[in-house]
Amino acid sequence: MPNRTTVGASFFNGQFTAIKSIPENTNFKSFVTNKKLIINTITSGWLSIYDTLGKNILQQNLTEKTSSCNLPNKGIYILSFVGTNGNHYSEKIIVD
C-alpha cells in the first residue's frame, strides 16, 4: 500500500495546507429592503454601486453609523466601499 509521505504533492505531507480563514466583515454591513439599501459602517467613506456590466450606478459619501439610499431596478449589484481609514469592502447584493 502507498504511504502518504512517498506519493502525491509534497504540501499534502504536512499537517496544515496554509489555507487561512477569512474573518467575517464586521466594519461594513448592508441589506436590502423594499428597493432601499441600508448600510451600517463604523467609519465614514465613499460608496460606489456597480451593475454586472461594470457601469457605475451610484456614488455616495457615507458617514459613520447607518445610511440608506434607493436602488434603481431589480438586478445584481456590486457594492464597493472605501473607508476614510483606507479599508476597502466589496459585497454583492440582489434586488428582487
C-alpha positions as a Markdown table, in Angstrom:
| # | Residue | x | y | z |
|---|---|---|---|---|
| 1 | Met | 0.0 | 0.0 | 0.0 |
| 2 | Pro | 1.4 | 3.5 | -0.8 |
| 3 | Asn | 2.4 | 5.7 | 2.1 |
| 4 | Arg | 1.2 | 9.3 | 2.0 |
| 5 | Thr | 4.7 | 10.7 | 2.6 |
| 6 | Thr | 6.1 | 9.0 | -0.5 |
| 7 | Val | 3.3 | 9.8 | -3.1 |
| 8 | Gly | 1.3 | 12.8 | -4.1 |
| 9 | Ala | 2.0 | 16.5 | -3.8 |
| 10 | Ser | 4.5 | 17.4 | -1.1 |
| 11 | Phe | 2.2 | 20.0 | 0.5 |
| 12 | Phe | -0.2 | 17.2 | 1.5 |
| 13 | Asn | 2.5 | 15.7 | 3.7 |
| 14 | Gly | 2.3 | 18.5 | 6.3 |
| 15 | Gln | -0.4 | 18.9 | 8.9 |
| 16 | Phe | -1.5 | 22.2 | 7.5 |
| 17 | Thr | -2.1 | 23.4 | 3.9 |
| 18 | Ala | -1.5 | 27.1 | 4.8 |
| 19 | Ile | -5.1 | 28.0 | 4.0 |
| 20 | Lys | -6.1 | 30.8 | 6.2 |
| 21 | Ser | -9.6 | 31.5 | 7.3 |
| 22 | Ile | -11.1 | 34.8 | 6.2 |
| 23 | Pro | -12.5 | 36.8 | 9.1 |
| 24 | Glu | -16.1 | 37.9 | 9.0 |
| 25 | Asn | -16.5 | 41.5 | 8.0 |
| 26 | Thr | -17.9 | 43.5 | 11.0 |
| 27 | Asn | -17.0 | 47.0 | 9.8 |
| 28 | Phe | -19.4 | 47.2 | 6.9 |
| 29 | Lys | -22.8 | 45.5 | 6.7 |
| 30 | Ser | -25.6 | 46.0 | 4.2 |
| 31 | Phe | -29.0 | 44.7 | 3.4 |
| 32 | Val | -31.9 | 45.5 | 1.0 |
| 33 | Thr | -35.5 | 46.1 | 1.9 |
| 34 | Asn | -38.2 | 47.4 | -0.4 |
| 35 | Lys | -35.6 | 48.6 | -3.0 |
| 36 | Lys | -33.8 | 50.6 | -0.3 |
| 37 | Leu | -30.2 | 49.8 | 0.6 |
| 38 | Ile | -29.4 | 50.1 | 4.3 |
| 39 | Ile | -25.7 | 50.3 | 5.3 |
| 40 | Asn | -24.1 | 50.1 | 8.7 |
| 41 | Thr | -20.5 | 51.3 | 8.9 |
| 42 | Ile | -18.1 | 52.1 | 11.8 |
| 43 | Thr | -16.2 | 54.6 | 9.6 |
| 44 | Ser | -17.2 | 57.2 | 7.0 |
| 45 | Gly | -16.2 | 56.7 | 3.4 |
| 46 | Trp | -17.2 | 56.6 | -0.2 |
| 47 | Leu | -19.7 | 54.0 | -1.6 |
| 48 | Ser | -19.9 | 53.1 | -5.2 |
| 49 | Ile | -22.6 | 50.7 | -6.7 |
| 50 | Tyr | -21.9 | 48.9 | -10.0 |
| 51 | Asp | -24.2 | 46.8 | -12.1 |
| 52 | Thr | -23.0 | 43.5 | -13.6 |
| 53 | Leu | -21.7 | 45.3 | -16.7 |
| 54 | Gly | -19.4 | 47.4 | -14.6 |
| 55 | Lys | -21.5 | 50.6 | -15.0 |
| 56 | Asn | -21.3 | 52.9 | -12.0 |
| 57 | Ile | -25.0 | 53.3 | -10.9 |
| 58 | Leu | -24.5 | 55.4 | -7.8 |
| 59 | Gln | -21.7 | 57.1 | -5.8 |
| 60 | Gln | -22.4 | 58.4 | -2.3 |
| 61 | Asn | -20.4 | 59.7 | 0.6 |
| 62 | Leu | -21.4 | 57.9 | 3.8 |
| 63 | Thr | -20.9 | 58.9 | 7.4 |
| 64 | Glu | -20.4 | 56.6 | 10.4 |
| 65 | Lys | -23.4 | 54.7 | 11.7 |
| 66 | Thr | -26.4 | 53.9 | 9.4 |
| 67 | Ser | -27.1 | 55.3 | 5.9 |
| 68 | Ser | -29.6 | 54.4 | 3.3 |
| 69 | Cys | -30.1 | 55.0 | -0.4 |
| 70 | Asn | -32.7 | 54.0 | -3.1 |
| 71 | Leu | -31.7 | 51.3 | -5.6 |
| 72 | Pro | -32.7 | 51.6 | -9.2 |
| 73 | Asn | -34.2 | 48.3 | -10.6 |
| 74 | Lys | -34.2 | 44.6 | -10.0 |
| 75 | Gly | -30.8 | 43.1 | -10.6 |
| 76 | Ile | -27.5 | 42.1 | -9.2 |
| 77 | Tyr | -25.2 | 44.9 | -8.0 |
| 78 | Ile | -21.7 | 45.1 | -6.5 |
| 79 | Leu | -21.1 | 47.5 | -3.6 |
| 80 | Ser | -17.6 | 49.0 | -3.2 |
| 81 | Phe | -17.0 | 50.9 | 0.0 |
| 82 | Val | -13.7 | 52.7 | 0.7 |
| 83 | Gly | -13.4 | 53.9 | 4.2 |
| 84 | Thr | -11.5 | 57.0 | 5.3 |
| 85 | Asn | -9.2 | 54.6 | 7.2 |
| 86 | Gly | -8.2 | 53.1 | 3.9 |
| 87 | Asn | -10.1 | 49.8 | 4.3 |
| 88 | His | -11.9 | 48.5 | 1.2 |
| 89 | Tyr | -15.1 | 46.4 | 1.4 |
| 90 | Ser | -17.0 | 44.8 | -1.5 |
| 91 | Glu | -20.3 | 42.9 | -1.5 |
| 92 | Lys | -22.7 | 41.5 | -4.0 |
| 93 | Ile | -26.4 | 42.3 | -3.5 |
| 94 | Ile | -29.5 | 41.1 | -5.3 |
| 95 | Val | -32.6 | 43.3 | -5.6 |
| 96 | Asp | -35.8 | 41.4 | -6.5 |
